[in-house]
Amino acid sequence: MGENPTKGQHTEAFNNKKDTRNMEGEEKEERGERETSPTDMMHRSNSRPLLDVSRAAIQANSEDRNPTILLPNQSDDICHLALDIGGSLIKLVYFSRHEEDHSSDDKRKNSLKERFGISNGHRRKYPVLGGRLHFVKFETEKLNDCLDFISSNHLHRSGLDSDQCFSNNTIIKATGGGAYKFADLFKERLGVNLDKEDEMDCLVSGANFLLKAIRDEAFTHMEGQKEFVQIDKNDLFPYLLVNIGSGVSMIKVDGDGKFERVSGTNVGGGTYWGLGRLLTQCKSFDELLELSQRGDNGNVDMLVGDIYGGTNYSKIGLSASAIASSFGKTISDTKELSDYRPYDISLSLLRMISYNIGQISYLIALREGLKRIFFGGFFIRGHAYTMDTISFAIDFWSKGQAKAMFLRHEGFLGALGAFMSYEKHGLDDLMAHQLVERFSLDAPYMIGQNSNPSLSNLNEKISWIEKFMQKSTEITAPVPMVISGTTGVGGFECPSSRGDTLRSDSSAALNIGVLHLDPTLEVFPLLADPKNYDPNTIDLSDHDELKYWLTILSQHLPDLVDKAVASEGGTDDAKRRGDAFACAFSSHLARLMKEPAAYGKFSLANLLELREECLREFNFKDAYISIKQRENEASIAVLPDLLLELDSMNEEKRLHSLIEGVLAANIFDWGSRACVNLYHKGTIIEIYDMSRKKMQRPWRVDDYDLFKGRMLGGRSNQPYKRALLFVDNSGADVVLGMLPLARELLQRGTEVVLVGNSLPALNDVTSYELPEIVAEAAKHCDIIRKSAEAGGLLVDAMVIQDASKEICNSVPLMVVENGCGSPCIDFRQVSSELAAVAKDADLVILEGMGRSLHTNFNARFKCDVLKLAMVKNQRLAEKLVQGNIYDCVCRFEPASGEVLA
């Protein structure tokens, strides 16, 4: 890699070869013929289906290092392992299946698909099971550990046991020099053939995919501050890709498959590791980096201040702390090597190499006319000082005109590109809104000194939960490993030399995350400005704001644990899992308090989703299920009386009472500590009645008159065509608040779609609970019954023939899922089911704090939108509406660009 081949020679040759192969293949497919190359014969002998990776989504782990990719569109087993075998490190990208629960309301969903013409689009016809892409690395000198890992997890056999395999002639994609050097060893140990892919092509393919498909993949890092950069995939090229491995390659990327290696240097990660090992006796790259954390390079480097008596050289813009000569002080000293601190040597060496890479990169970018420079490779490893040094060099020499940008998956570009080289993977077709970032707990955690050493055995697959459940293992508070003062992406992890660690993926040193690819997520079609849409109302980049919400979640944790344990019957197993959940989630909160940027760009919505993901990780499927059932039953019991009361009112008074009822019922929120205290003071009916009596206007945000004008008099009193009601909590909220409002709209001739969560979150109602609630309500109301039958909600109802015509003429009441499992909603990522029904909707009603205050308070839509919520947090009330707790928001906004009379 030290020499630069003729400019463009490799690219042209590779592309011509690839294009010719593809054209020939396409022509033969049209004639019904197939290639008969040895490689193709081996593919056929294995009968391996292709990988379906449409619509990927990130799920970062607790350290948010190199998040893994989930493939929910994948159905069958695949040849799912790719490697990048470099001179220093081996990087793996591998696939694992993701089993999804099949909901019990398939009839309802099929009915909706038929009604709205929802199809699989470009997705495959076979059943969707899904999966994930994982990222793992090993030191190349520990190749046997890597082989053991692949073998023990059957990664070369598509995750199957050896006796289930189709053939021993498995093809594995690989890149890097080791793909040639160790090919025979892979064949001997694993029975696999390494299909070599070009290293540069893999690097570029991997980088292009990450930059185009993954939101918040790129970021800048200056003076310890990380800022994520939004990349427009239509304006990505050209850019300079600087890959820092053992050596450094600098690649000008002009498009997909269009690149040139324009320069490089042999001074890279291998230089740092090699010299560092000689000078400090460190045994690993991570140990060397850890030393630098405690170093002071001023003890060995000659600084500008050393030359100029402690002052700056301001005339040429050099500060006193600028390095005049790396290791320059050692020239005049009479010390021996043993007299210098290894910490100082490591830091000086790191700074010297990082700065020179940054400077050379800028000079190459300047020569090529490029202002966008991305850095990748395992040399960086999210290390704050490394990134700051490179950034300083770029900023200094460009005089602020260029910025260094780093990638979260920096070390896996080549491996990911090799993985994508399996034919028709389609990874490069993914878009950012199809990738959902979640926060699983697949991360290393410290274990006690008395732990069972066999637990860290490479060949032993131990889930994260099992690490907590081991009776013979003493688990310390599982705080993700981080060195204080580090601000790199995901932090800088303790090396394995600092003690035994447990890693779910058996990777060393670096923590590996998960990228989830969700096949059902789309951009909500009613957003007024999807490109500039930001769901978040609360800015957690404000440290005081972050501290406040972390404290709130911490205070709410004991009650949440009690509910979660109760939901599982209070068994001993549930109690153990509850304790483990509390310990794990507390460690997440502590980590965020210490390092706010640890998990990437983070919002309150992410924070709330993190809590739900953590619950699910410990197998608490629905922590509030018993409470929801109890409150639903109590609310259904009084629904008939409420409907009679509403029907006795005139039109204007009824509409006002309906909105009051929604706001009053929204008080039933187990996510609010203030409201939880109310539940101990009376029954659900007493609290609801008390809340209704307090619903006196004016509300803190009061656009009711605008909404009334549209409902009762605007536009010649034409009803809305279709309304989407985003419901919030179970119990009184949905039964006594939103259902009566839905009934009113149905009576006016408006189709109503109730939108519920796809997964449980606190006491929020889910889409699979809503049909049962509607069915119970239908027993007391003919309007709801007929509309529910027309909407396919009562698919098993016995309907007499004489009533069939009446049902067909009824306005349908339907239910869809929103695609999330959080109290909040991000309209860049909603279910395809919701996106389909939204296309003809002209009214959106967002109810509850999570959906209309925490998120989407400032969002604008192409249709009319009504935002309803009771503010159940004093700080939120003060900052958002300049009011007090229990104030109400009734915000009506006409379709974007429209003005109501």
SULMOCOR-V370934 format. One record per helix or strand. SS is the DSSP state (helix for helix, strand for strand). FROM is the first residue (numbers start at 1). TO is the last residue. If there is no record, write none. Layout:
BEGIN
ss:SS from:FROM to:TO
ss:SS from:FROM to:TO
END
This chain:
BEGIN
ss:helix from:9 to:30
ss:helix from:38 to:46
ss:strand from:57 to:60
ss:strand from:68 to:71
ss:strand from:81 to:85
ss:strand from:89 to:97
ss:helix from:106 to:116
ss:strand from:131 to:139
ss:helix from:140 to:152
ss:helix from:155 to:157
ss:helix from:162 to:164
ss:strand from:170 to:175
ss:helix from:178 to:181
ss:helix from:183 to:190
ss:strand from:192 to:196
ss:helix from:199 to:213
ss:strand from:218 to:222
ss:strand from:225 to:229
ss:helix from:233 to:235
ss:strand from:239 to:244
ss:strand from:248 to:255
ss:strand from:258 to:265
ss:helix from:269 to:280
ss:helix from:285 to:293
ss:helix from:297 to:299
ss:strand from:302 to:303
ss:helix from:304 to:307
ss:strand from:313 to:313
ss:helix from:314 to:316
ss:strand from:318 to:318
ss:strand from:323 to:325
ss:helix from:328 to:330
ss:helix from:337 to:339
ss:helix from:342 to:368
ss:strand from:372 to:376
ss:helix from:384 to:398
ss:strand from:403 to:407
ss:helix from:410 to:420
ss:helix from:427 to:429
ss:helix from:432 to:434
ss:strand from:435 to:436
ss:strand from:439 to:439
ss:strand from:445 to:446
ss:helix from:453 to:456
ss:helix from:464 to:469
ss:helix from:496 to:498
ss:strand from:501 to:502
ss:strand from:514 to:517
ss:strand from:521 to:522
ss:strand from:527 to:527
ss:helix from:530 to:532
ss:strand from:536 to:536
ss:helix from:543 to:567
ss:helix from:572 to:594
ss:helix from:604 to:617
ss:helix from:625 to:647
ss:helix from:651 to:665
ss:helix from:673 to:680
ss:helix from:684 to:693
ss:strand from:701 to:702
ss:helix from:704 to:712
ss:helix from:714 to:717
ss:strand from:722 to:726
ss:strand from:729 to:729
ss:helix from:732 to:747
ss:strand from:751 to:757
ss:strand from:764 to:764
ss:strand from:766 to:766
ss:helix from:767 to:778
ss:helix from:782 to:790
ss:helix from:801 to:808
ss:strand from:813 to:817
ss:strand from:830 to:831
ss:helix from:832 to:838
ss:strand from:843 to:847
ss:helix from:849 to:854
ss:strand from:855 to:855
ss:strand from:861 to:861
ss:strand from:864 to:870
ss:helix from:874 to:881
ss:strand from:888 to:893
END
